[in-house]
Amino acid sequence: MAIDKTLYDRLGGKPTYVTVHKIFYDKAYAHPWLSRYFTDKPQELLENQQTDFMIQLMGGPKCYSGKSPKSAHQHILITDELFELRAQMLSESITEAGISDELRDEWLAADATFQRALVKTSEDECVRAYPTQPVLNFQR
Ligand code: HEM
């Protein structure tokens, strides 16, 4: 029965994530504020990590081997405003990939479960993995 299928299956599997994340990171890397967080990261690497992570999160094969979202972002000041800007950009990217509003909302709900773990209110909450690691905090 269709209802038993995972969100990963209902989205059409890996090609859908590859398409959405290409659209999404093209926008993120072109955005005057969000792009500043990605200056030393190759876009393709982020696209691949995000694809593997989301596939696993939504019931697909276990293929993600990176850090947990909380530890990957511990040195980044992500405010609610920045998180919501990213969520809006993701929403537009999913729609542009031709996905239905129902499936888009399920994707965004899965993504939003990380808001509390990622959002910080001040730079004091940022943690460096090693002493010279830069804290990423850019003003709009
Ligand atoms: C405004 C919000 C966000 C910003 C500015 C942001 C920024 C970044 C940056 C700069 C990296 C590279 C970190 C590094 O390698 O040092 C990264 C990695 C990553 N991000 Fe985000 N991120 C945001 C939200 C999210 C969300 C909501 C998710 C999914 C739940 C996510 C998933 C990931 C994953 C899976 C990686 C790879 C982690 C690893 O393997 O090290 N990010 N992000």
Boltz pocket constraint, residues with backbone or C-beta under 6 A from the ligand:
constraints:
  - pocket:
      binder: B
      contacts: [[A, 34], [A, 37], [A, 38], [A, 41], [A, 49], [A, 50], [A, 53], [A, 65], [A, 66], [A, 67], [A, 68], [A, 69], [A, 72], [A, 73], [A, 76], [A, 78], [A, 79], [A, 82], [A, 83], [A, 86], [A, 111], [A, 114], [A, 118]]
      max_distance: 6.0
